[in-house]
Structures are given as C-alpha cells and as structure tokens.
Amino acid sequence: MPKVSPELLSILRCPVTGSPLEQDGEELVSTVAAASGEKLRYAIQDGIPLLLPPELLAAASAAASDQHDGPLSA
C-alpha cells in the first residue's frame, strides 16, 4: 500500500469540505462530513492522491478514455 508522506498529508485538504485528510488504506478520507452526511473518499493511484470530487472523477475518466493517438480529422 503506498503511503502518503506525513508532510504532504499535512497540507492536503478535501476539495469539497476543505477539511484535512487522513489516509485509510488505499484512500484518503475527509475528516469532516460533506453536506450529504458522508465523509468523502479519494483514491490513491500510483502514490498520487486523486483529489477530484466523485462527479468530476467520473467525467475525467470518461474523457481520458475518449482520447486516442490517431490523426485528427477535419
């Protein structure tokens, strides 16, 4: 399990609530619940925290899968 350094963790904040984050396994978790009442969770991929709100993470993943290296067509 990749561990986020304590120095980085001390400056990271939840982009939704602004609260500090704590590492829980392969995720970072907000220390304050969002308006929905749940603490938000953010994945860590290849040692990099993905601090996108859930709705934007889905859109970013979809956009990345739509890209290709083929030639541009007019």
Distance bins in CASP14 RR format, pairs under 12 A and 6 or more apart:
PFRMAT RR
TARGET T0000
AUTHOR 0000-0000-0000
RMODE 2
METHOD distances of the structure
MODEL  1
1 23 0 0 0 0 1 0 0 0 0 0 0
1 24 0 0 0 0 0 1 0 0 0 0 0
1 25 1 0 1 0 0 0 0 0 0 0 0
1 26 1 0 1 0 0 0 0 0 0 0 0
1 27 0 0 0 0 0 1 0 0 0 0 0
1 44 0 0 0 0 1 0 0 0 0 0 0
1 47 0 0 0 0 1 0 0 0 0 0 0
2 8 0 0 0 0 0 1 0 0 0 0 0
2 23 0 0 0 0 1 0 0 0 0 0 0
2 25 0 0 0 0 1 0 0 0 0 0 0
2 26 1 0 0 1 0 0 0 0 0 0 0
2 27 0 0 0 0 0 1 0 0 0 0 0
2 28 0 0 0 0 0 1 0 0 0 0 0
2 43 0 0 0 0 0 1 0 0 0 0 0
2 44 1 0 1 0 0 0 0 0 0 0 0
2 45 0 0 0 0 1 0 0 0 0 0 0
2 46 1 0 0 1 0 0 0 0 0 0 0
2 47 1 0 1 0 0 0 0 0 0 0 0
2 48 0 0 0 0 1 0 0 0 0 0 0
2 49 0 0 0 0 1 0 0 0 0 0 0
3 9 0 0 0 0 1 0 0 0 0 0 0
3 23 1 0 0 1 0 0 0 0 0 0 0
3 24 0 0 0 0 0 1 0 0 0 0 0
3 25 0 0 0 0 1 0 0 0 0 0 0
3 26 0 0 0 0 0 1 0 0 0 0 0
3 28 0 0 0 0 0 1 0 0 0 0 0
3 44 0 0 0 0 1 0 0 0 0 0 0
3 47 0 0 0 0 1 0 0 0 0 0 0
3 49 0 0 0 0 0 1 0 0 0 0 0
4 10 0 0 0 0 1 0 0 0 0 0 0
4 11 0 0 0 0 0 1 0 0 0 0 0
4 12 1 0 0 1 0 0 0 0 0 0 0
4 21 0 0 0 0 1 0 0 0 0 0 0
4 22 0 0 0 0 1 0 0 0 0 0 0
4 23 1 0 1 0 0 0 0 0 0 0 0
4 24 0 0 0 0 0 1 0 0 0 0 0
4 25 0 0 0 0 0 1 0 0 0 0 0
4 26 0 0 0 0 0 1 0 0 0 0 0
4 27 0 0 0 0 0 1 0 0 0 0 0
4 28 1 0 0 1 0 0 0 0 0 0 0
4 29 0 0 0 0 0 1 0 0 0 0 0
4 42 0 0 0 0 0 1 0 0 0 0 0
4 43 0 0 0 0 0 1 0 0 0 0 0
4 44 1 0 0 1 0 0 0 0 0 0 0
4 45 0 0 0 0 0 1 0 0 0 0 0
4 47 1 0 0 1 0 0 0 0 0 0 0
4 48 0 0 0 0 1 0 0 0 0 0 0
4 49 1 0 0 1 0 0 0 0 0 0 0
4 50 0 0 0 0 0 1 0 0 0 0 0
4 51 0 0 0 0 0 1 0 0 0 0 0
5 11 0 0 0 0 0 1 0 0 0 0 0
5 12 0 0 0 0 0 1 0 0 0 0 0
5 23 0 0 0 0 0 1 0 0 0 0 0
5 44 0 0 0 0 0 1 0 0 0 0 0
5 47 0 0 0 0 0 1 0 0 0 0 0
5 49 0 0 0 0 0 1 0 0 0 0 0
6 12 0 0 0 0 0 1 0 0 0 0 0
6 20 0 0 0 0 0 1 0 0 0 0 0
6 21 0 0 0 0 0 1 0 0 0 0 0
6 22 0 0 0 0 0 1 0 0 0 0 0
6 23 0 0 0 0 1 0 0 0 0 0 0
8 20 0 0 0 0 0 1 0 0 0 0 0
8 21 0 0 0 0 1 0 0 0 0 0 0
8 23 0 0 0 0 0 1 0 0 0 0 0
8 28 0 0 0 0 0 1 0 0 0 0 0
8 44 0 0 0 0 0 1 0 0 0 0 0
8 47 0 0 0 0 1 0 0 0 0 0 0
8 48 0 0 0 0 0 1 0 0 0 0 0
8 49 0 0 0 0 1 0 0 0 0 0 0
8 51 0 0 0 0 0 1 0 0 0 0 0
9 20 1 0 0 1 0 0 0 0 0 0 0
9 21 1 0 0 1 0 0 0 0 0 0 0
9 22 1 0 0 1 0 0 0 0 0 0 0
9 23 1 0 0 1 0 0 0 0 0 0 0
9 24 0 0 0 0 0 1 0 0 0 0 0
9 28 1 0 0 1 0 0 0 0 0 0 0
9 29 0 0 0 0 0 1 0 0 0 0 0
9 31 0 0 0 0 0 1 0 0 0 0 0
9 42 0 0 0 0 0 1 0 0 0 0 0
9 44 0 0 0 0 0 1 0 0 0 0 0
9 49 0 0 0 0 1 0 0 0 0 0 0
9 51 0 0 0 0 0 1 0 0 0 0 0
10 20 1 0 0 1 0 0 0 0 0 0 0
10 21 0 0 0 0 1 0 0 0 0 0 0
10 22 0 0 0 0 0 1 0 0 0 0 0
10 23 0 0 0 0 0 1 0 0 0 0 0
11 18 0 0 0 0 0 1 0 0 0 0 0
11 20 0 0 0 0 1 0 0 0 0 0 0
11 21 0 0 0 0 1 0 0 0 0 0 0
11 49 0 0 0 0 0 1 0 0 0 0 0
11 51 0 0 0 0 0 1 0 0 0 0 0
12 18 0 0 0 0 1 0 0 0 0 0 0
12 19 0 0 0 0 0 1 0 0 0 0 0
12 20 1 0 0 1 0 0 0 0 0 0 0
12 21 1 0 1 0 0 0 0 0 0 0 0
12 22 0 0 0 0 1 0 0 0 0 0 0
12 23 0 0 0 0 1 0 0 0 0 0 0
12 28 1 0 0 1 0 0 0 0 0 0 0
12 29 0 0 0 0 0 1 0 0 0 0 0
12 30 0 0 0 0 0 1 0 0 0 0 0
12 31 0 0 0 0 0 1 0 0 0 0 0
12 42 0 0 0 0 1 0 0 0 0 0 0
12 44 0 0 0 0 0 1 0 0 0 0 0
12 48 0 0 0 0 0 1 0 0 0 0 0
12 49 1 0 0 1 0 0 0 0 0 0 0
12 50 0 0 0 0 0 1 0 0 0 0 0
12 51 1 0 0 1 0 0 0 0 0 0 0
13 19 1 0 0 1 0 0 0 0 0 0 0
13 20 1 0 0 1 0 0 0 0 0 0 0
13 21 1 0 0 1 0 0 0 0 0 0 0
13 22 0 0 0 0 0 1 0 0 0 0 0
13 28 0 0 0 0 0 1 0 0 0 0 0
13 30 0 0 0 0 1 0 0 0 0 0 0
13 31 0 0 0 0 1 0 0 0 0 0 0
13 32 0 0 0 0 0 1 0 0 0 0 0
13 40 0 0 0 0 0 1 0 0 0 0 0
13 42 0 0 0 0 0 1 0 0 0 0 0
13 49 0 0 0 0 0 1 0 0 0 0 0
13 51 0 0 0 0 1 0 0 0 0 0 0
14 20 1 0 0 1 0 0 0 0 0 0 0
14 21 1 0 1 0 0 0 0 0 0 0 0
14 22 0 0 0 0 0 1 0 0 0 0 0
14 27 0 0 0 0 0 1 0 0 0 0 0
14 28 0 0 0 0 1 0 0 0 0 0 0
14 29 0 0 0 0 1 0 0 0 0 0 0
14 30 1 1 0 0 0 0 0 0 0 0 0
14 31 1 0 0 1 0 0 0 0 0 0 0
14 32 1 0 0 1 0 0 0 0 0 0 0
14 33 0 0 0 0 0 1 0 0 0 0 0
14 34 0 0 0 0 1 0 0 0 0 0 0
14 38 0 0 0 0 0 1 0 0 0 0 0
14 39 0 0 0 0 1 0 0 0 0 0 0
14 40 1 0 1 0 0 0 0 0 0 0 0
14 41 0 0 0 0 1 0 0 0 0 0 0
14 42 1 0 0 1 0 0 0 0 0 0 0
14 49 0 0 0 0 0 1 0 0 0 0 0
14 51 1 0 0 1 0 0 0 0 0 0 0
14 52 0 0 0 0 0 1 0 0 0 0 0
14 53 0 0 0 0 1 0 0 0 0 0 0
14 54 0 0 0 0 0 1 0 0 0 0 0
15 21 0 0 0 0 1 0 0 0 0 0 0
15 28 0 0 0 0 0 1 0 0 0 0 0
15 30 0 0 0 0 1 0 0 0 0 0 0
15 34 0 0 0 0 0 1 0 0 0 0 0
15 40 0 0 0 0 1 0 0 0 0 0 0
15 42 0 0 0 0 1 0 0 0 0 0 0
15 49 0 0 0 0 0 1 0 0 0 0 0
15 50 0 0 0 0 0 1 0 0 0 0 0
15 51 1 0 1 0 0 0 0 0 0 0 0
15 52 1 0 0 1 0 0 0 0 0 0 0
15 53 1 0 0 1 0 0 0 0 0 0 0
15 54 0 0 0 0 0 1 0 0 0 0 0
15 55 0 0 0 0 0 1 0 0 0 0 0
15 56 0 0 0 0 1 0 0 0 0 0 0
15 57 0 0 0 0 0 1 0 0 0 0 0
16 30 1 0 0 1 0 0 0 0 0 0 0
16 32 0 0 0 0 1 0 0 0 0 0 0
16 33 0 0 0 0 0 1 0 0 0 0 0
16 34 1 0 1 0 0 0 0 0 0 0 0
16 35 0 0 0 0 1 0 0 0 0 0 0
16 36 0 0 0 0 1 0 0 0 0 0 0
16 37 0 0 0 0 0 1 0 0 0 0 0
16 38 0 0 0 0 0 1 0 0 0 0 0
16 39 0 0 0 0 0 1 0 0 0 0 0
16 40 1 0 1 0 0 0 0 0 0 0 0
16 41 0 0 0 0 0 1 0 0 0 0 0
16 42 0 0 0 0 1 0 0 0 0 0 0
16 51 0 0 0 0 1 0 0 0 0 0 0
16 52 0 0 0 0 1 0 0 0 0 0 0
16 53 1 0 1 0 0 0 0 0 0 0 0
16 54 0 0 0 0 1 0 0 0 0 0 0
16 55 0 0 0 0 0 1 0 0 0 0 0
16 56 0 0 0 0 0 1 0 0 0 0 0
16 57 0 0 0 0 0 1 0 0 0 0 0
17 29 0 0 0 0 0 1 0 0 0 0 0
17 30 1 0 1 0 0 0 0 0 0 0 0
17 31 0 0 0 0 1 0 0 0 0 0 0
17 32 1 0 1 0 0 0 0 0 0 0 0
17 33 1 0 0 1 0 0 0 0 0 0 0
17 34 1 0 1 0 0 0 0 0 0 0 0
17 35 0 0 0 0 1 0 0 0 0 0 0
17 36 0 0 0 0 0 1 0 0 0 0 0
17 37 0 0 0 0 0 1 0 0 0 0 0
17 38 0 0 0 0 0 1 0 0 0 0 0
17 39 0 0 0 0 1 0 0 0 0 0 0
17 40 1 0 0 1 0 0 0 0 0 0 0
17 42 0 0 0 0 0 1 0 0 0 0 0
17 51 0 0 0 0 0 1 0 0 0 0 0
17 53 0 0 0 0 0 1 0 0 0 0 0
18 30 1 0 0 1 0 0 0 0 0 0 0
18 31 0 0 0 0 1 0 0 0 0 0 0
18 32 1 0 0 1 0 0 0 0 0 0 0
18 33 0 0 0 0 0 1 0 0 0 0 0
18 34 0 0 0 0 1 0 0 0 0 0 0
18 40 0 0 0 0 1 0 0 0 0 0 0
18 51 0 0 0 0 0 1 0 0 0 0 0
18 53 0 0 0 0 0 1 0 0 0 0 0
19 28 0 0 0 0 0 1 0 0 0 0 0
19 29 0 0 0 0 1 0 0 0 0 0 0
19 30 1 0 1 0 0 0 0 0 0 0 0
19 31 1 0 1 0 0 0 0 0 0 0 0
19 32 1 1 0 0 0 0 0 0 0 0 0
19 33 0 0 0 0 1 0 0 0 0 0 0
19 34 0 0 0 0 1 0 0 0 0 0 0
19 39 0 0 0 0 1 0 0 0 0 0 0
19 40 0 0 0 0 1 0 0 0 0 0 0
19 42 0 0 0 0 0 1 0 0 0 0 0
20 28 0 0 0 0 1 0 0 0 0 0 0
20 29 0 0 0 0 1 0 0 0 0 0 0
20 30 1 0 0 1 0 0 0 0 0 0 0
20 31 1 0 1 0 0 0 0 0 0 0 0
20 32 0 0 0 0 1 0 0 0 0 0 0
20 39 0 0 0 0 0 1 0 0 0 0 0
21 27 0 0 0 0 1 0 0 0 0 0 0
21 28 1 0 1 0 0 0 0 0 0 0 0
21 29 1 0 0 1 0 0 0 0 0 0 0
21 30 1 0 0 1 0 0 0 0 0 0 0
21 31 1 0 0 1 0 0 0 0 0 0 0
21 32 0 0 0 0 0 1 0 0 0 0 0
21 39 0 0 0 0 1 0 0 0 0 0 0
21 40 0 0 0 0 1 0 0 0 0 0 0
21 41 0 0 0 0 1 0 0 0 0 0 0
21 42 1 0 0 1 0 0 0 0 0 0 0
21 44 0 0 0 0 0 1 0 0 0 0 0
21 49 1 0 0 1 0 0 0 0 0 0 0
21 50 0 0 0 0 0 1 0 0 0 0 0
21 51 0 0 0 0 1 0 0 0 0 0 0
22 28 1 0 0 1 0 0 0 0 0 0 0
22 29 1 0 1 0 0 0 0 0 0 0 0
22 30 0 0 0 0 1 0 0 0 0 0 0
22 31 1 0 1 0 0 0 0 0 0 0 0
22 32 0 0 0 0 0 1 0 0 0 0 0
22 39 0 0 0 0 1 0 0 0 0 0 0
22 40 0 0 0 0 0 1 0 0 0 0 0
22 41 0 0 0 0 0 1 0 0 0 0 0
22 42 0 0 0 0 0 1 0 0 0 0 0
22 49 0 0 0 0 0 1 0 0 0 0 0
23 29 1 0 0 1 0 0 0 0 0 0 0
23 30 0 0 0 0 0 1 0 0 0 0 0
23 31 0 0 0 0 0 1 0 0 0 0 0
23 41 0 0 0 0 0 1 0 0 0 0 0
23 42 0 0 0 0 0 1 0 0 0 0 0
23 43 0 0 0 0 0 1 0 0 0 0 0
23 44 1 0 0 1 0 0 0 0 0 0 0
23 47 0 0 0 0 0 1 0 0 0 0 0
23 49 0 0 0 0 1 0 0 0 0 0 0
24 30 0 0 0 0 0 1 0 0 0 0 0
24 31 0 0 0 0 0 1 0 0 0 0 0
24 39 0 0 0 0 1 0 0 0 0 0 0
24 40 0 0 0 0 0 1 0 0 0 0 0
24 41 1 0 0 1 0 0 0 0 0 0 0
24 42 0 0 0 0 0 1 0 0 0 0 0
24 43 0 0 0 0 0 1 0 0 0 0 0
24 44 0 0 0 0 0 1 0 0 0 0 0
25 41 0 0 0 0 0 1 0 0 0 0 0
25 42 0 0 0 0 0 1 0 0 0 0 0
25 43 0 0 0 0 0 1 0 0 0 0 0
25 44 0 0 0 0 1 0 0 0 0 0 0
25 47 0 0 0 0 0 1 0 0 0 0 0
26 41 0 0 0 0 1 0 0 0 0 0 0
26 42 0 0 0 0 0 1 0 0 0 0 0
26 43 1 0 0 1 0 0 0 0 0 0 0
26 44 1 0 1 0 0 0 0 0 0 0 0
26 45 0 0 0 0 1 0 0 0 0 0 0
26 46 0 0 0 0 0 1 0 0 0 0 0
26 47 0 0 0 0 1 0 0 0 0 0 0
26 48 0 0 0 0 0 1 0 0 0 0 0
26 49 0 0 0 0 0 1 0 0 0 0 0
26 50 0 0 0 0 0 1 0 0 0 0 0
27 39 0 0 0 0 0 1 0 0 0 0 0
27 40 0 0 0 0 1 0 0 0 0 0 0
27 41 1 0 1 0 0 0 0 0 0 0 0
27 42 1 0 0 1 0 0 0 0 0 0 0
27 43 1 0 1 0 0 0 0 0 0 0 0
27 44 1 0 0 1 0 0 0 0 0 0 0
27 45 0 0 0 0 0 1 0 0 0 0 0
27 47 0 0 0 0 0 1 0 0 0 0 0
27 49 0 0 0 0 1 0 0 0 0 0 0
27 50 0 0 0 0 1 0 0 0 0 0 0
27 51 0 0 0 0 0 1 0 0 0 0 0
28 39 0 0 0 0 0 1 0 0 0 0 0
28 40 0 0 0 0 1 0 0 0 0 0 0
28 41 1 0 0 1 0 0 0 0 0 0 0
28 42 1 0 1 0 0 0 0 0 0 0 0
28 43 0 0 0 0 1 0 0 0 0 0 0
28 44 1 0 0 1 0 0 0 0 0 0 0
28 45 0 0 0 0 0 1 0 0 0 0 0
28 47 0 0 0 0 0 1 0 0 0 0 0
28 48 0 0 0 0 0 1 0 0 0 0 0
28 49 1 0 1 0 0 0 0 0 0 0 0
28 50 0 0 0 0 1 0 0 0 0 0 0
28 51 1 0 0 1 0 0 0 0 0 0 0
28 52 0 0 0 0 0 1 0 0 0 0 0
29 38 0 0 0 0 0 1 0 0 0 0 0
29 39 1 0 1 0 0 0 0 0 0 0 0
29 40 1 0 0 1 0 0 0 0 0 0 0
29 41 1 0 1 0 0 0 0 0 0 0 0
29 42 1 0 0 1 0 0 0 0 0 0 0
29 43 0 0 0 0 0 1 0 0 0 0 0
29 44 0 0 0 0 0 1 0 0 0 0 0
29 49 0 0 0 0 0 1 0 0 0 0 0
29 51 0 0 0 0 0 1 0 0 0 0 0
30 36 0 0 0 0 0 1 0 0 0 0 0
30 37 0 0 0 0 0 1 0 0 0 0 0
30 38 0 0 0 0 1 0 0 0 0 0 0
30 39 1 0 1 0 0 0 0 0 0 0 0
30 40 1 0 1 0 0 0 0 0 0 0 0
30 41 1 0 0 1 0 0 0 0 0 0 0
30 42 0 0 0 0 1 0 0 0 0 0 0
30 49 0 0 0 0 0 1 0 0 0 0 0
30 51 0 0 0 0 0 1 0 0 0 0 0
30 53 0 0 0 0 0 1 0 0 0 0 0
30 54 0 0 0 0 0 1 0 0 0 0 0
31 39 1 0 0 1 0 0 0 0 0 0 0
31 40 0 0 0 0 0 1 0 0 0 0 0
31 41 0 0 0 0 0 1 0 0 0 0 0
32 38 0 0 0 0 0 1 0 0 0 0 0
32 39 1 0 0 1 0 0 0 0 0 0 0
32 40 0 0 0 0 1 0 0 0 0 0 0
33 39 1 0 1 0 0 0 0 0 0 0 0
33 40 0 0 0 0 1 0 0 0 0 0 0
33 41 0 0 0 0 0 1 0 0 0 0 0
34 40 1 0 1 0 0 0 0 0 0 0 0
34 41 0 0 0 0 0 1 0 0 0 0 0
34 53 0 0 0 0 1 0 0 0 0 0 0
34 54 0 0 0 0 1 0 0 0 0 0 0
34 55 0 0 0 0 0 1 0 0 0 0 0
35 53 0 0 0 0 0 1 0 0 0 0 0
36 53 0 0 0 0 0 1 0 0 0 0 0
36 54 0 0 0 0 0 1 0 0 0 0 0
36 55 0 0 0 0 0 1 0 0 0 0 0
38 54 0 0 0 0 0 1 0 0 0 0 0
40 50 0 0 0 0 0 1 0 0 0 0 0
40 51 0 0 0 0 1 0 0 0 0 0 0
40 52 0 0 0 0 0 1 0 0 0 0 0
40 53 1 0 0 1 0 0 0 0 0 0 0
40 54 1 0 0 1 0 0 0 0 0 0 0
40 55 0 0 0 0 0 1 0 0 0 0 0
40 56 0 0 0 0 0 1 0 0 0 0 0
40 57 0 0 0 0 0 1 0 0 0 0 0
41 49 0 0 0 0 0 1 0 0 0 0 0
41 50 0 0 0 0 0 1 0 0 0 0 0
41 51 0 0 0 0 0 1 0 0 0 0 0
41 52 0 0 0 0 0 1 0 0 0 0 0
41 53 0 0 0 0 0 1 0 0 0 0 0
41 54 0 0 0 0 1 0 0 0 0 0 0
41 57 0 0 0 0 0 1 0 0 0 0 0
42 48 0 0 0 0 0 1 0 0 0 0 0
42 49 1 0 1 0 0 0 0 0 0 0 0
42 50 1 0 1 0 0 0 0 0 0 0 0
42 51 1 0 1 0 0 0 0 0 0 0 0
42 52 1 0 0 1 0 0 0 0 0 0 0
42 53 0 0 0 0 1 0 0 0 0 0 0
42 54 0 0 0 0 1 0 0 0 0 0 0
42 56 0 0 0 0 0 1 0 0 0 0 0
42 57 0 0 0 0 1 0 0 0 0 0 0
43 49 1 0 0 1 0 0 0 0 0 0 0
43 50 1 0 1 0 0 0 0 0 0 0 0
43 51 0 0 0 0 1 0 0 0 0 0 0
43 52 0 0 0 0 1 0 0 0 0 0 0
43 54 0 0 0 0 0 1 0 0 0 0 0
43 57 1 0 0 1 0 0 0 0 0 0 0
43 60 0 0 0 0 0 1 0 0 0 0 0
43 61 0 0 0 0 0 1 0 0 0 0 0
44 50 1 0 0 1 0 0 0 0 0 0 0
44 51 0 0 0 0 1 0 0 0 0 0 0
45 51 0 0 0 0 0 1 0 0 0 0 0
45 52 0 0 0 0 0 1 0 0 0 0 0
45 57 0 0 0 0 0 1 0 0 0 0 0
45 61 0 0 0 0 0 1 0 0 0 0 0
49 57 0 0 0 0 0 1 0 0 0 0 0
50 56 0 0 0 0 1 0 0 0 0 0 0
50 57 1 0 0 1 0 0 0 0 0 0 0
50 58 0 0 0 0 0 1 0 0 0 0 0
50 60 0 0 0 0 1 0 0 0 0 0 0
50 61 0 0 0 0 1 0 0 0 0 0 0
50 64 0 0 0 0 0 1 0 0 0 0 0
51 57 0 0 0 0 1 0 0 0 0 0 0
51 60 0 0 0 0 0 1 0 0 0 0 0
52 58 0 0 0 0 1 0 0 0 0 0 0
52 59 0 0 0 0 1 0 0 0 0 0 0
52 60 1 0 0 1 0 0 0 0 0 0 0
52 61 0 0 0 0 1 0 0 0 0 0 0
52 63 0 0 0 0 0 1 0 0 0 0 0
52 64 0 0 0 0 0 1 0 0 0 0 0
53 59 0 0 0 0 1 0 0 0 0 0 0
53 60 0 0 0 0 0 1 0 0 0 0 0
54 60 0 0 0 0 0 1 0 0 0 0 0
54 61 0 0 0 0 0 1 0 0 0 0 0
55 61 0 0 0 0 0 1 0 0 0 0 0
55 62 0 0 0 0 0 1 0 0 0 0 0
56 62 0 0 0 0 0 1 0 0 0 0 0
56 63 0 0 0 0 0 1 0 0 0 0 0
57 63 0 0 0 0 0 1 0 0 0 0 0
57 64 0 0 0 0 0 1 0 0 0 0 0
58 64 0 0 0 0 0 1 0 0 0 0 0
58 65 0 0 0 0 0 1 0 0 0 0 0
59 65 0 0 0 0 0 1 0 0 0 0 0
59 66 0 0 0 0 0 1 0 0 0 0 0
60 66 0 0 0 0 0 1 0 0 0 0 0
60 67 0 0 0 0 0 1 0 0 0 0 0
61 67 0 0 0 0 0 1 0 0 0 0 0
END
